């Protein structure tokens, strides 16, 4: 996916608390960008809007629960 602009509005989950082993999600034109909170300089990956929606749906329905 080509990024038309740098991701913005980076957010870390409020459920992360003070834990530094987290990821952050940023906004891109049609989807999301994800980066490592403790090592932001390594970059990020992006997803399309449909990919991100599918991932969120899988989380909400417990697909990745252990």
N, CA, C and O atoms as a GROMACS GRO file, in nm:
protein
  264
    1UNK      N    1   0.085  -0.118   0.000
    1UNK     CA    2   0.000   0.000   0.000
    1UNK      C    3   0.089   0.124   0.000
    1UNK      O    4   0.174   0.138   0.088
    2UNK      N    5   0.072   0.211  -0.093
    2UNK     CA    6   0.147   0.335  -0.098
    2UNK      C    7   0.083   0.436  -0.003
    2UNK      O    8  -0.038   0.457  -0.005
    3UNK      N    9   0.166   0.497   0.080
    3UNK     CA   10   0.115   0.594   0.176
    3UNK      C   11   0.119   0.732   0.112
    3UNK      O   12   0.225   0.780   0.072
    4UNK      N   13   0.003   0.796   0.103
    4UNK     CA   14  -0.006   0.928   0.040
    4UNK      C   15   0.045   1.037   0.132
    4UNK      O   16   0.090   1.142   0.085
    5UNK      N   17   0.038   1.015   0.261
    5UNK     CA   18   0.091   1.110   0.358
    5UNK      C   19   0.138   1.031   0.480
    5UNK      O   20   0.100   0.916   0.500
    6UNK      N   21   0.220   1.094   0.559
    6UNK     CA   22   0.267   1.029   0.680
    6UNK      C   23   0.149   1.004   0.774
    6UNK      O   24   0.058   1.086   0.782
    7UNK      N   25   0.152   0.893   0.845
    7UNK     CA   26   0.045   0.867   0.942
    7UNK      C   27   0.039   0.977   1.047
    7UNK      O   28   0.141   1.037   1.082
    8UNK      N   29  -0.081   1.004   1.096
    8UNK     CA   30  -0.096   1.103   1.201
    8UNK      C   31  -0.192   1.050   1.307
    8UNK      O   32  -0.248   0.942   1.294
    9UNK      N   33  -0.210   1.127   1.411
    9UNK     CA   34  -0.302   1.093   1.518
    9UNK      C   35  -0.268   0.957   1.581
    9UNK      O   36  -0.357   0.875   1.604
   10UNK      N   37  -0.139   0.934   1.608
   10UNK     CA   38  -0.096   0.808   1.669
   10UNK      C   39  -0.162   0.791   1.806
   10UNK      O   40  -0.173   0.886   1.883
   11UNK      N   41  -0.205   0.668   1.834
   11UNK     CA   42  -0.271   0.638   1.961
   11UNK      C   43  -0.220   0.507   2.018
   11UNK      O   44  -0.195   0.411   1.945
   12UNK      N   45  -0.206   0.504   2.148
   12UNK     CA   46  -0.174   0.381   2.220
   12UNK      C   47  -0.297   0.344   2.300
   12UNK      O   48  -0.364   0.432   2.354
   13UNK      N   49  -0.328   0.217   2.308
   13UNK     CA   50  -0.447   0.174   2.378
   13UNK      C   51  -0.446   0.220   2.523
   13UNK      O   52  -0.343   0.214   2.590
   14UNK      N   53  -0.559   0.266   2.569
   14UNK     CA   54  -0.571   0.307   2.710
   14UNK      C   55  -0.558   0.185   2.801
   14UNK      O   56  -0.528   0.200   2.920
   15UNK      N   57  -0.579   0.067   2.749
   15UNK     CA   58  -0.565  -0.056   2.827
   15UNK      C   59  -0.420  -0.093   2.848
   15UNK      O   60  -0.390  -0.183   2.927
   16UNK      N   61  -0.328  -0.026   2.779
   16UNK     CA   62  -0.186  -0.055   2.792
   16UNK      C   63  -0.128  -0.002   2.923
   16UNK      O   64  -0.028  -0.054   2.971
   17UNK      N   65  -0.191   0.100   2.980
   17UNK     CA   66  -0.139   0.159   3.103
   17UNK      C   67   0.002   0.212   3.084
   17UNK      O   68   0.030   0.281   2.986
   18UNK      N   69   0.089   0.180   3.176
   18UNK     CA   70   0.228   0.226   3.168
   18UNK      C   71   0.318   0.124   3.100
   18UNK      O   72   0.439   0.143   3.092
   19UNK      N   73   0.262   0.017   3.050
   19UNK     CA   74   0.338  -0.088   2.983
   19UNK      C   75   0.400  -0.032   2.855
   19UNK      O   76   0.332   0.033   2.776
   20UNK      N   77   0.530  -0.057   2.835
   20UNK     CA   78   0.596  -0.006   2.715
   20UNK      C   79   0.599  -0.109   2.602
   20UNK      O   80   0.647  -0.078   2.492
   21UNK      N   81   0.551  -0.228   2.625
   21UNK     CA   82   0.549  -0.331   2.521
   21UNK      C   83   0.416  -0.326   2.446
   21UNK      O   84   0.335  -0.419   2.454
   22UNK      N   85   0.396  -0.219   2.376
   22UNK     CA   86   0.267  -0.196   2.309
   22UNK      C   87   0.291  -0.151   2.165
   22UNK      O   88   0.403  -0.126   2.123
   23UNK      N   89   0.183  -0.143   2.094
   23UNK     CA   90   0.187  -0.086   1.960
   23UNK      C   91   0.100   0.039   1.958
   23UNK      O   92   0.013   0.057   2.043
   24UNK      N   93   0.124   0.122   1.861
   24UNK     CA   94   0.043   0.242   1.840
   24UNK      C   95  -0.020   0.233   1.702
   24UNK      O   96   0.036   0.173   1.610
   25UNK      N   97  -0.135   0.292   1.688
   25UNK     CA   98  -0.206   0.294   1.561
   25UNK      C   99  -0.222   0.438   1.518
   25UNK      O  100  -0.262   0.524   1.596
   26UNK      N  101  -0.189   0.464   1.392
   26UNK     CA  102  -0.204   0.598   1.335
   26UNK      C  103  -0.298   0.594   1.216
   26UNK      O  104  -0.328   0.488   1.163
   27UNK      N  105  -0.343   0.710   1.176
   27UNK     CA  106  -0.435   0.722   1.064
   27UNK      C  107  -0.358   0.746   0.934
   27UNK      O  108  -0.262   0.823   0.930
   28UNK      N  109  -0.400   0.678   0.828
   28UNK     CA  110  -0.356   0.709   0.692
   28UNK      C  111  -0.483   0.727   0.609
   28UNK      O  112  -0.593   0.700   0.656
   29UNK      N  113  -0.467   0.772   0.486
   29UNK     CA  114  -0.582   0.808   0.403
   29UNK      C  115  -0.691   0.701   0.400
   29UNK      O  116  -0.808   0.732   0.422
   30UNK      N  117  -0.655   0.577   0.373
   30UNK     CA  118  -0.755   0.471   0.363
   30UNK      C  119  -0.712   0.351   0.446
   30UNK      O  120  -0.688   0.244   0.391
   31UNK      N  121  -0.703   0.367   0.577
   31UNK     CA  122  -0.665   0.255   0.661
   31UNK      C  123  -0.595   0.297   0.786
   31UNK      O  124  -0.628   0.398   0.848
   32UNK      N  125  -0.495   0.217   0.823
   32UNK     CA  126  -0.424   0.242   0.948
   32UNK      C  127  -0.277   0.211   0.932
   32UNK      O  128  -0.236   0.136   0.844
   33UNK      N  129  -0.197   0.271   1.020
   33UNK     CA  130  -0.054   0.242   1.029
   33UNK      C  131  -0.029   0.191   1.170
   33UNK      O  132  -0.094   0.235   1.265
   34UNK      N  133   0.064   0.098   1.184
   34UNK     CA  134   0.095   0.038   1.315
   34UNK      C  135   0.245   0.044   1.337
   34UNK      O  136   0.323   0.015   1.246
   35UNK      N  137   0.286   0.084   1.461
   35UNK     CA  138   0.429   0.089   1.494
   35UNK      C  139   0.450   0.043   1.638
   35UNK      O  140   0.358   0.038   1.719
   36UNK      N  141   0.574   0.009   1.667
   36UNK     CA  142   0.615  -0.034   1.800
   36UNK      C  143   0.632   0.090   1.889
   36UNK      O  144   0.706   0.181   1.855
   37UNK      N  145   0.564   0.092   2.002
   37UNK     CA  146   0.570   0.207   2.091
   37UNK      C  147   0.711   0.235   2.142
   37UNK      O  148   0.753   0.350   2.148
   38UNK      N  149   0.783   0.130   2.179
   38UNK     CA  150   0.915   0.151   2.239
   38UNK      C  151   1.027   0.170   2.137
   38UNK      O  152   1.139   0.205   2.175
   39UNK      N  153   0.998   0.148   2.009
   39UNK     CA  154   1.102   0.165   1.908
   39UNK      C  155   1.041   0.228   1.783
   39UNK      O  156   1.040   0.166   1.676
   40UNK      N  157   0.993   0.347   1.796
   40UNK     CA  158   0.921   0.416   1.688
   40UNK      C  159   1.007   0.442   1.566
   40UNK      O  160   0.956   0.451   1.454
   41UNK      N  161   1.138   0.455   1.586
   41UNK     CA  162   1.228   0.488   1.475
   41UNK      C  163   1.240   0.375   1.373
   41UNK      O  164   1.290   0.398   1.263
   42UNK      N  165   1.196   0.255   1.406
   42UNK     CA  166   1.207   0.143   1.312
   42UNK      C  167   1.102   0.148   1.203
   42UNK      O  168   1.108   0.070   1.108
   43UNK      N  169   1.007   0.239   1.215
   43UNK     CA  170   0.908   0.256   1.109
   43UNK      C  171   0.773   0.197   1.146
   43UNK      O  172   0.743   0.175   1.264
   44UNK      N  173   0.692   0.173   1.046
   44UNK     CA  174   0.555   0.126   1.066
   44UNK      C  175   0.512   0.049   0.944
   44UNK      O  176   0.575   0.055   0.838
   45UNK      N  177   0.402  -0.025   0.958
   45UNK     CA  178   0.340  -0.088   0.842
   45UNK      C  179   0.200  -0.032   0.828
   45UNK      O  180   0.142   0.019   0.924
   46UNK      N  181   0.145  -0.042   0.709
   46UNK     CA  182   0.012   0.012   0.684
   46UNK      C  183  -0.083  -0.098   0.635
   46UNK      O  184  -0.040  -0.200   0.580
   47UNK      N  185  -0.211  -0.074   0.655
   47UNK     CA  186  -0.316  -0.162   0.604
   47UNK      C  187  -0.419  -0.077   0.531
   47UNK      O  188  -0.427   0.044   0.551
   48UNK      N  189  -0.496  -0.142   0.448
   48UNK     CA  190  -0.607  -0.073   0.383
   48UNK      C  191  -0.724  -0.066   0.482
   48UNK      O  192  -0.722  -0.133   0.585
   49UNK      N  193  -0.821   0.013   0.450
   49UNK     CA  194  -0.940   0.022   0.535
   49UNK      C  195  -1.009  -0.113   0.554
   49UNK      O  196  -1.040  -0.150   0.667
   50UNK      N  197  -1.034  -0.188   0.444
   50UNK     CA  198  -1.098  -0.319   0.461
   50UNK      C  199  -1.013  -0.418   0.542
   50UNK      O  200  -1.068  -0.496   0.620
   51UNK      N  201  -0.882  -0.416   0.524
   51UNK     CA  202  -0.795  -0.504   0.603
   51UNK      C  203  -0.804  -0.470   0.751
   51UNK      O  204  -0.815  -0.559   0.836
   52UNK      N  205  -0.801  -0.342   0.783
   52UNK     CA  206  -0.807  -0.298   0.922
   52UNK      C  207  -0.942  -0.335   0.984
   52UNK      O  208  -0.947  -0.381   1.098
   53UNK      N  209  -1.049  -0.314   0.911
   53UNK     CA  210  -1.183  -0.348   0.961
   53UNK      C  211  -1.194  -0.498   0.987
   53UNK      O  212  -1.254  -0.539   1.087
   54UNK      N  213  -1.138  -0.580   0.899
   54UNK     CA  214  -1.141  -0.724   0.916
   54UNK      C  215  -1.062  -0.766   1.040
   54UNK      O  216  -1.106  -0.852   1.116
   55UNK      N  217  -0.947  -0.704   1.061
   55UNK     CA  218  -0.864  -0.733   1.179
   55UNK      C  219  -0.939  -0.696   1.307
   55UNK      O  220  -0.942  -0.774   1.402
   56UNK      N  221  -0.998  -0.578   1.310
   56UNK     CA  222  -1.073  -0.535   1.429
   56UNK      C  223  -1.191  -0.627   1.456
   56UNK      O  224  -1.220  -0.659   1.572
   57UNK      N  225  -1.260  -0.670   1.351
   57UNK     CA  226  -1.372  -0.761   1.368
   57UNK      C  227  -1.325  -0.894   1.428
   57UNK      O  228  -1.391  -0.950   1.515
   58UNK      N  229  -1.211  -0.943   1.382
   58UNK     CA  230  -1.156  -1.069   1.435
   58UNK      C  231  -1.122  -1.056   1.583
   58UNK      O  232  -1.146  -1.149   1.660
   59UNK      N  233  -1.068  -0.941   1.623
   59UNK     CA  234  -1.036  -0.919   1.764
   59UNK      C  235  -1.165  -0.915   1.846
   59UNK      O  236  -1.174  -0.980   1.951
   60UNK      N  237  -1.263  -0.839   1.799
   60UNK     CA  238  -1.387  -0.823   1.874
   60UNK      C  239  -1.466  -0.952   1.888
   60UNK      O  240  -1.541  -0.969   1.985
   61UNK      N  241  -1.451  -1.044   1.794
   61UNK     CA  242  -1.524  -1.170   1.801
   61UNK      C  243  -1.444  -1.281   1.868
   61UNK      O  244  -1.489  -1.396   1.872
   62UNK      N  245  -1.326  -1.248   1.920
   62UNK     CA  246  -1.246  -1.345   1.996
   62UNK      C  247  -1.162  -1.440   1.914
   62UNK      O  248  -1.115  -1.540   1.968
   63UNK      N  249  -1.142  -1.412   1.788
   63UNK     CA  250  -1.066  -1.503   1.703
   63UNK      C  251  -0.924  -1.527   1.755
   63UNK      O  252  -0.870  -1.636   1.736
   64UNK      N  253  -0.864  -1.429   1.818
   64UNK     CA  254  -0.726  -1.442   1.866
   64UNK      C  255  -0.716  -1.470   2.015
   64UNK      O  256  -0.605  -1.471   2.070
   65UNK      N  257  -0.827  -1.493   2.080
   65UNK     CA  258  -0.823  -1.523   2.224
   65UNK      C  259  -0.754  -1.657   2.246
   65UNK      O  260  -0.764  -1.749   2.165
   66UNK      N  261  -0.684  -1.664   2.356
   66UNK     CA  262  -0.613  -1.790   2.389
   66UNK      C  263  -0.697  -1.876   2.476
   66UNK      O  264  -0.655  -1.985   2.514
   0.00000   0.00000   0.00000
